[in-house]
């Protein structure tokens, strides 16, 4: 169904974003793997996770060619955009990432994820804004399925932040096709 | 039971608890620290004991003590820490006590690095400790399997009164996948007539090397491991029936190879895969029914081909054995396909 990479810098919630999507897909009856970037990492450095979602069995959890890349910062765009298959989808955080349209064989969508999260006084909610944008792009899961999945994910951790819902809806509304 | 999304490290820890494990002692080290983190909370909930020992040497000795009292005891580590445990493992094996060990492999000798790797095959499978013993070694290749093998591991450890090692790696242990956890069960440490129960009025018991108290220890220990070798081989074979080239890989490498076999089959190559699940005993029986095989390709994430030696022995060296090795860089399925092409075209050089 999809090979996906979520990438950004530490603190942007990219691992959580991938985890929420993997959890939703599992609850939809799919087979999934989620594997974080792994090695000697440093605070403030780059982070990413690879998520595979399929109806069949997942062989290797590692991704060489992606269907969806979510780039929350510039180094992530530079590193992972070349891995997109022709026809793939690139989602970018346009608050930070500029000149995202460099290939004409992929679809590019942008949302001001960091800016919107700050406006909603939910500085760590840029990942939720991006999930709203992903729902809007319509490439993986529907609006309602992702919305419920976000609620369930945080509820399972005993957390409820109403600002997440606002971030999600604004991400959905503000997502724009760039190329 | 509903499927849950868990890391391999969390799943193996929870599965151990559900198997009735109530004693863990160990020391944190990447990439297995989540096992300790998880059990530091979980053991208290089930009335068990979690102890962060001052070192791996102390930890394995505590496992020795808990096992002698009949408890299901578990410890985990990675490369450097696992090395420190070797003396204790040899002692536990010599006393014929059951326990579950987990080595989440990284790459390199000495301190090495925390890269994904499979460079502890020789140490885990051939024994890092001294003397005539073997640990039964299982190599999971998924989050589900590491949970399942933790339960089986305790059962086999008690059946043979012998340590059982789970040989994982950073990807199986750090990855999240859906897992159906085993049922919760109670373990009665007093069910064994050999278990120590403290000072009492009965016959005194002791736990030290069994060779001191056996008239024919040599025959006994030989037959014990021969029985394990005969009865406890586990493996999976994929598309080996008509395969001319058979890949052999365990753990995470077996999943990369499964993808490579599918890609090569799509190109019309007659390739298959043997995935050893037990590394000791090595599944030599998997190599018997291969009517079309002309060569083997071992694929493992170490720069020295370690498991390849066991493939040479298991296959009787009747056919050439090629090796694809890893190192600081991970290989992917495309690179394994490239190696398959190199072997089939005669460009690759055989190792055995």
Interface residues (C-beta under 8 A of the other chain):
Chain A: X19 X22 X23 X26 X31 X32 X33 X34 X35 X36 X38 X39 X40 X58 X59 X60 X61 X62 X64
Chain B: X3 X5 X31 X113 X114 X115 X116 X170 X171 X174 X175 X176 X177 X178 X252 X255 X256 X258 X259 X262 X330 X332 X333 X334
